[in-house]
Amino acid sequence: MTTAPTSEEIRALRSDFGLRLSNSMAKYGPLCVGIDPHRKLLTDWGYNVDADGAEMFAMRMLQAANGRAAAVKFQMPMFERYGAKGFAALERVLYAARQMGMITIVDCLHGGLSTTISAIADAYFKPGAPLLADAITLLPYYGARSLANLIDDALDNGRGVFIASLTSNEEGRSLQSAIRQRGEYNGKTVAFGIASTAQKHNVGIEGMGSVGLIVGATIGKWIKETGIDPAKFTGPILSPGFGWQGAEAEDLKTVFKGTRGNVLVTVSRSIASQGPDIADLAAATEAIALDVRQALMEAMDGDDDDEADASASASADSAAVSGSSDSASGSGSSGLSDKGAADGRSSGSSADDLAD
Ligand SMILES: O=C(O)c1cc(=O)[nH]c(=O)n1[C@@H]1O[C@H](COP(=O)(O)O)[C@@H](O)[C@H]1O
């Protein structure tokens, strides 16, 4: 006969993902290797563009990431496109990653009505789940609170989530910086409301929480217009955009100024494009892991040279993300596009070179 868990056991489970991820980041650094079997990469690596090719690609990426990165993130649509065979391949590579002891994130970007979205806890979080993962990515378009039941299921099973807040693509900016017209976050940006709702799940957790955010590294200085201060968020922050999409060390320093060990930078194509040789993939992983670690260490000590920033932090509300939405004018000209143009790095369009 099984006995019901005590309140202490429940508390421990609800902070388990954050604890395991922060331990892994302390050991291996703040890099997550993105496993995205793009068609072009499969072809370049000499694999068929099918579920078997995606599975072999993923196994190689796993071997390169093992012991060199804190986590791996699987891009669900790039398996899903092969239907049942793709799902079976993803189940197997997730199993392999678990056997290696790696922290696994499935990038499925699910979202929906509270009553229906909860069903996916059976797929990812519960004991015996076919796609058992340590965390998944979520979209909050139905309202961040619509995710509450699913988040509870994740936490009660020692798992976590990453909720899209400020995505790395430029098209997201006008929606995410829109000013809310009603409710608790009236007058604040959409992204701010999402981050604040996410943060509520982390309050009271010692160390890093288990409810994370997605904040693209590409957004650069535009972070200030959103009202979000990543330094005040106590869950993990998954940050895509470094490398292939154009973000550099300077962007990590700008966006994550003052953060302390909770930023997990996810990189896919900049590593995979060095394959298929595992030694080359491993070398690329190590080099990028070093760059990212260095940038985030510098971000930690980032000097507060910006007075407006300092006053925004001072007036931060208890949601632990500073809420200066007054400055959220939604002007879409800073960040990605300015930088891409200024130094010729890839911005939105060239980021699609290896898309799909
Ligand atoms: O959900 C994501 O992980 C995600 C959010 C976001 O805002 N931007 C973003 O690029 N991603 C994902 O992060 C990965 C980035 O891959 P690379 O640009 O190749 O490093 C891809 O799997 C994207 O789908």
The ligand as a Tripos MOL2 file, in Angstrom:
@<TRIPOS>MOLECULE
LIG
   24    25     1     0     0
SMALL
NO_CHARGES

@<TRIPOS>ATOM
      1 O1         11.1460   27.7670  -27.8500 O.co2     1 LIG1
      2 C1         12.3170   27.9140  -28.1210 C.2       1 LIG1
      3 O2         13.1890   27.1950  -27.6630 O.co2     1 LIG1
      4 C2         12.6960   29.1010  -28.8820 C.ar      1 LIG1
      5 C3         12.1550   30.3030  -28.4990 C.ar      1 LIG1
      6 C4         12.5860   31.4800  -29.1020 C.ar      1 LIG1
      7 O3         12.1730   32.5770  -28.7480 O.2       1 LIG1
      8 N1         13.5140   31.4100  -30.0820 N.ar      1 LIG1
      9 C5         14.0640   30.2110  -30.4840 C.ar      1 LIG1
     10 O4         14.9330   30.2340  -31.3650 O.2       1 LIG1
     11 N2         13.6380   29.0520  -29.9020 N.ar      1 LIG1
     12 C6         14.1950   27.7480  -30.3240 C.3       1 LIG1
     13 O5         15.5750   27.6940  -29.9330 O.3       1 LIG1
     14 C7         16.3280   27.0130  -30.9430 C.3       1 LIG1
     15 C8         17.3970   27.9500  -31.4600 C.3       1 LIG1
     16 O6         18.1770   27.2980  -32.4000 O.3       1 LIG1
     17 P1         19.4690   27.9690  -33.0620 P.3       1 LIG1
     18 O7         19.0770   29.3150  -33.5670 O.co2     1 LIG1
     19 O8         19.8050   27.0250  -34.1790 O.co2     1 LIG1
     20 O9         20.5360   28.0200  -31.9970 O.co2     1 LIG1
     21 C9         15.3370   26.5480  -31.9770 C.3       1 LIG1
     22 O10        14.9130   25.2370  -31.6200 O.3       1 LIG1
     23 C10        14.1730   27.4990  -31.8370 C.3       1 LIG1
     24 O11        12.9280   26.9580  -32.2100 O.3       1 LIG1
@<TRIPOS>BOND
     1     1     2 2
     2     2     3 1
     3     2     4 1
     4     4     5 ar
     5     4    11 ar
     6     5     6 ar
     7     6     7 2
     8     6     8 ar
     9     8     9 ar
    10     9    10 2
    11     9    11 ar
    12    11    12 1
    13    12    13 1
    14    12    23 1
    15    13    14 1
    16    14    15 1
    17    14    21 1
    18    15    16 1
    19    16    17 1
    20    17    18 2
    21    17    19 1
    22    17    20 1
    23    21    22 1
    24    21    23 1
    25    23    24 1
@<TRIPOS>SUBSTRUCTURE
     1 LIG1         1 GROUP 0 **** ****
